[in-house]
Amino acid sequence: MLIGRFAPTPSGGLHFGSLVAALASFLSARRQGGRWLVRMEDVDQLRCEPGADALILRQLEQYALHWDGDVLYQSTRSEAYRAARDALMHAGWAYACRCSRTHIRAAATRWNREGALYPGTCRSLGLHAAKSLVKNLAVRLDTAKVQAGAIVEFMDGALGAQACDVAQDWGDFVLWRVEDLAAYHLAVVVDDAWQGVTEVVRGADLLDSTPRQILLQRALGLPTPRYTHVPLALAANGQKLSKQNLAPCLPLTSPGEDLWDALVFLGERPPQALCGASPEELLHWALSM
């Protein structure tokens, strides 16, 4: 059975951009007779706003975006992430790194849109021998070793064929942070596999993350879901709507209007007769198409 998921960070309530992502994922899963899961990406508690998870769930219910099963909180999954980290280090796919951001910027010879590419300073120092006993060190994936020269390719459900040289374009990215927390890519890959996720529908801002996550899936021997990246909702200034850019939280007072706007944004064409309809009526129409 197809299994999709929506995985917000509870750093605030849903804004219009996150509603679009949730709706796109929900419709894709339900139209294929699949299950739709909700996961809270709350590994980094400092980024999370108290009560934001409850607000997000209340908003989803207001939009009639009802999920299957229990909500998974990443903050409860630290042992699974540690086990994956240690397995990668034991296999020689990952290594410990003691470099600070300042050192990386000073030593970098290549850059991308996320900043300085890690130059591989600690790759051959043997710090990986300490495995999980390392303290105050990051852990990085040895991308060149895992990639073994092969370009990471995948077919995106919205954007078509994609290809990326992860080792060249992204370098040895972080799997474990110095704060003793799993990094985003490791947590997402481990949880998608554990929950049996077969389809990931999310915003196009995460397109760059996909090749790295596919490479990590290969290193861990995990299945790769099908990926679809939907267009981003932008503010009037051209920036993507995000909590970082202070996108306003959607009110709970107009769920039908907000859902109508999200359907239209995704290229759906609800009939004018449904203008002002409830979320339940709008979704019934969308799922009957």
Secondary structure, DSSP 4 states (H G I P E B T S, - for coil): --EEEE---SSS---HHHHHHHHHHHHHHHHTT-EEEEEE--SSGGGPPTTHHHHHHHHHHHTT-PPSSPPEEGGG-HHHHHHHHHHHHHTTSEEEE---HHHHHHH-S-EETTEEPP--TTTTS-GGGGGGG--S-EEEE-HHHHHTTPPEEEEETTTEEEEE-HHHHT-S-EEEETTTEE-HHHHHHHHHHHTT--EEEEEGGGTTHHHHHHHHHHHHT----EEEEEPPPB-TTSPBP-TTTTPPPPPSS-HHHHHHHHHHHTT----GGGTT--HHHHHHHHHH-
